[in-house]
Amino acid sequence: MLARLTTFIPTAILAALIFYFGFNAMTGDRGLLTARQRQATLAEDEARLKRLQAEHASLAIQARLLSDPAASRDLVEERAHEVLGFADPRDYVIRTPEAAH
């Protein structure tokens, strides 16, 4: 009886491997059933990339204007107001709650 079972062991192992790899091909991280989720994640990441590229371009322009020897006085003043909270004594300051990001 043991001799009969030993002839089926390679077939059982091969069947288990086929089942394992087939199951992972369908439901794994890169499986066929998760393709829609991957596409949605890709679309979100592409939108975030575009947003970050636009922000980078804006910051590059501001950095170029600030590093210029004849820096725009208005830009320097705007940055001082925004970053440091400085204001001219003649300015009227109206505080508003900051928007959540």
Phi and psi restraints in degrees (value plus and minus 20) as a CYANA .aco file:
   2 LEU   PHI     -85.8   -45.8
   2 LEU   PSI     -54.1   -14.1
   3 ALA   PHI     -85.5   -45.5
   3 ALA   PSI     -55.9   -15.9
   4 ARG   PHI     -86.9   -46.9
   4 ARG   PSI     -60.4   -20.4
   5 LEU   PHI     -88.5   -48.5
   5 LEU   PSI     -54.3   -14.3
   6 THR   PHI     -87.0   -47.0
   6 THR   PSI     -42.7    -2.7
   7 THR   PHI     -95.8   -55.8
   7 THR   PSI     -43.8    -3.8
   8 PHE   PHI    -112.3   -72.3
   8 PHE   PSI     -32.3     7.7
   9 ILE   PHI     -81.0   -41.0
   9 ILE   PSI     -69.1   -29.1
  10 PRO   PHI     -80.3   -40.3
  10 PRO   PSI     -57.2   -17.2
  11 THR   PHI     -86.9   -46.9
  11 THR   PSI     -60.9   -20.9
  12 ALA   PHI     -85.6   -45.6
  12 ALA   PSI     -61.8   -21.8
  13 ILE   PHI     -84.4   -44.4
  13 ILE   PSI     -64.4   -24.4
  14 LEU   PHI     -83.0   -43.0
  14 LEU   PSI     -61.3   -21.3
  15 ALA   PHI     -84.3   -44.3
  15 ALA   PSI     -60.0   -20.0
  16 ALA   PHI     -85.2   -45.2
  16 ALA   PSI     -60.4   -20.4
  17 LEU   PHI     -85.2   -45.2
  17 LEU   PSI     -62.6   -22.6
  18 ILE   PHI     -82.3   -42.3
  18 ILE   PSI     -63.6   -23.6
  19 PHE   PHI     -82.5   -42.5
  19 PHE   PSI     -65.8   -25.8
  20 TYR   PHI     -79.8   -39.8
  20 TYR   PSI     -71.6   -31.6
  21 PHE   PHI     -89.3   -49.3
  21 PHE   PSI     -54.9   -14.9
  22 GLY   PHI     -85.4   -45.4
  22 GLY   PSI     -62.5   -22.5
  23 PHE   PHI     -82.6   -42.6
  23 PHE   PSI     -64.0   -24.0
  24 ASN   PHI     -89.5   -49.5
  24 ASN   PSI     -50.2   -10.2
  25 ALA   PHI     -86.8   -46.8
  25 ALA   PSI     -48.2    -8.2
  26 MET   PHI    -108.4   -68.4
  26 MET   PSI     -62.4   -22.4
  27 THR   PHI    -137.2   -97.2
  27 THR   PSI     -19.4    20.6
  28 GLY   PHI     -91.6   -51.6
  28 GLY   PSI    -197.7  -157.7
  29 ASP   PHI     -76.5   -36.5
  29 ASP   PSI     -55.7   -15.7
  30 ARG   PHI    -133.9   -93.9
  30 ARG   PSI       7.4    47.4
  31 GLY   PHI     -95.9   -55.9
  31 GLY   PSI     149.9   189.9
  32 LEU   PHI     -86.5   -46.5
  32 LEU   PSI     -51.4   -11.4
  33 LEU   PHI    -100.0   -60.0
  33 LEU   PSI     -33.2     6.8
  34 THR   PHI    -123.7   -83.7
  34 THR   PSI      -9.4    30.6
  35 ALA   PHI     -84.5   -44.5
  35 ALA   PSI     -60.0   -20.0
  36 ARG   PHI     -84.5   -44.5
  36 ARG   PSI     -60.8   -20.8
  37 GLN   PHI     -85.0   -45.0
  37 GLN   PSI     -60.3   -20.3
  38 ARG   PHI     -84.0   -44.0
  38 ARG   PSI     -58.2   -18.2
  39 GLN   PHI     -85.8   -45.8
  39 GLN   PSI     -59.7   -19.7
  40 ALA   PHI     -85.5   -45.5
  40 ALA   PSI     -62.0   -22.0
  41 THR   PHI     -84.2   -44.2
  41 THR   PSI     -59.6   -19.6
  42 LEU   PHI     -83.7   -43.7
  42 LEU   PSI     -62.0   -22.0
  43 ALA   PHI     -83.4   -43.4
  43 ALA   PSI     -61.8   -21.8
  44 GLU   PHI     -83.3   -43.3
  44 GLU   PSI     -62.7   -22.7
  45 ASP   PHI     -86.7   -46.7
  45 ASP   PSI     -57.0   -17.0
  46 GLU   PHI     -87.2   -47.2
  46 GLU   PSI     -58.7   -18.7
  47 ALA   PHI     -85.1   -45.1
  47 ALA   PSI     -61.4   -21.4
  48 ARG   PHI     -84.7   -44.7
  48 ARG   PSI     -59.6   -19.6
  49 LEU   PHI     -81.9   -41.9
  49 LEU   PSI     -63.6   -23.6
  50 LYS   PHI     -82.3   -42.3
  50 LYS   PSI     -61.4   -21.4
  51 ARG   PHI     -82.5   -42.5
  51 ARG   PSI     -63.9   -23.9
  52 LEU   PHI     -88.3   -48.3
  52 LEU   PSI     -55.6   -15.6
  53 GLN   PHI     -85.8   -45.8
  53 GLN   PSI     -59.5   -19.5
  54 ALA   PHI     -85.6   -45.6
  54 ALA   PSI     -61.0   -21.0
  55 GLU   PHI     -84.8   -44.8
  55 GLU   PSI     -60.3   -20.3
  56 HIS   PHI     -82.7   -42.7
  56 HIS   PSI     -62.9   -22.9
  57 ALA   PHI     -82.6   -42.6
  57 ALA   PSI     -62.1   -22.1
  58 SER   PHI     -83.5   -43.5
  58 SER   PSI     -63.9   -23.9
  59 LEU   PHI     -87.4   -47.4
  59 LEU   PSI     -54.3   -14.3
  60 ALA   PHI     -85.0   -45.0
  60 ALA   PSI     -60.6   -20.6
  61 ILE   PHI     -84.3   -44.3
  61 ILE   PSI     -64.8   -24.8
  62 GLN   PHI     -83.5   -43.5
  62 GLN   PSI     -61.0   -21.0
  63 ALA   PHI     -84.0   -44.0
  63 ALA   PSI     -59.6   -19.6
  64 ARG   PHI     -84.7   -44.7
  64 ARG   PSI     -61.1   -21.1
  65 LEU   PHI     -88.1   -48.1
  65 LEU   PSI     -56.1   -16.1
  66 LEU   PHI     -95.0   -55.0
  66 LEU   PSI     -50.6   -10.6
  67 SER   PHI    -104.0   -64.0
  67 SER   PSI     -31.2     8.8
  68 ASP   PHI     -84.5   -44.5
  68 ASP   PSI     116.2   156.2
  69 PRO   PHI     -76.7   -36.7
  69 PRO   PSI     -55.6   -15.6
  70 ALA   PHI    -120.9   -80.9
  70 ALA   PSI      41.4    81.4
  71 ALA   PHI     -79.8   -39.8
  71 ALA   PSI     123.0   163.0
  72 SER   PHI     -83.0   -43.0
  72 SER   PSI      99.7   139.7
  73 ARG   PHI     -81.7   -41.7
  73 ARG   PSI     -57.4   -17.4
  74 ASP   PHI     -83.3   -43.3
  74 ASP   PSI     -60.8   -20.8
  75 LEU   PHI     -87.4   -47.4
  75 LEU   PSI     -62.9   -22.9
  76 VAL   PHI     -82.4   -42.4
  76 VAL   PSI     -61.6   -21.6
  77 GLU   PHI     -85.5   -45.5
  77 GLU   PSI     -61.6   -21.6
  78 GLU   PHI     -82.0   -42.0
  78 GLU   PSI     -63.6   -23.6
  79 ARG   PHI     -85.6   -45.6
  79 ARG   PSI     -58.9   -18.9
  80 ALA   PHI     -83.5   -43.5
  80 ALA   PSI     -60.7   -20.7
  81 HIS   PHI     -82.5   -42.5
  81 HIS   PSI     -66.5   -26.5
  82 GLU   PHI     -91.7   -51.7
  82 GLU   PSI     -70.3   -30.3
  83 VAL   PHI    -102.7   -62.7
  83 VAL   PSI     -67.2   -27.2
  84 LEU   PHI    -113.5   -73.5
  84 LEU   PSI     -35.5     4.5
  85 GLY   PHI      59.2    99.2
  85 GLY   PSI      -3.5    36.5
  86 PHE   PHI     -96.9   -56.9
  86 PHE   PSI     128.5   168.5
  87 ALA   PHI    -166.2  -126.2
  87 ALA   PSI     130.5   170.5
  88 ASP   PHI     -89.9   -49.9
  88 ASP   PSI     121.3   161.3
  89 PRO   PHI     -78.1   -38.1
  89 PRO   PSI     -42.9    -2.9
  90 ARG   PHI    -107.6   -67.6
  90 ARG   PSI     -25.2    14.8
  91 ASP   PHI     -99.3   -59.3
  91 ASP   PSI     127.2   167.2
  92 TYR   PHI    -115.8   -75.8
  92 TYR   PSI     105.8   145.8
  93 VAL   PHI    -129.9   -89.9
  93 VAL   PSI     104.2   144.2
  94 ILE   PHI    -136.2   -96.2
  94 ILE   PSI      95.1   135.1
  95 ARG   PHI    -107.7   -67.7
  95 ARG   PSI     113.5   153.5
  96 THR   PHI    -146.2  -106.2
  96 THR   PSI     132.8   172.8
  97 PRO   PHI     -84.8   -44.8
  97 PRO   PSI     120.5   160.5
  98 GLU   PHI     -95.7   -55.7
  98 GLU   PSI     119.7   159.7
  99 ALA   PHI     -91.3   -51.3
  99 ALA   PSI     121.0   161.0
 100 ALA   PHI     -94.1   -54.1
 100 ALA   PSI     122.2   162.2
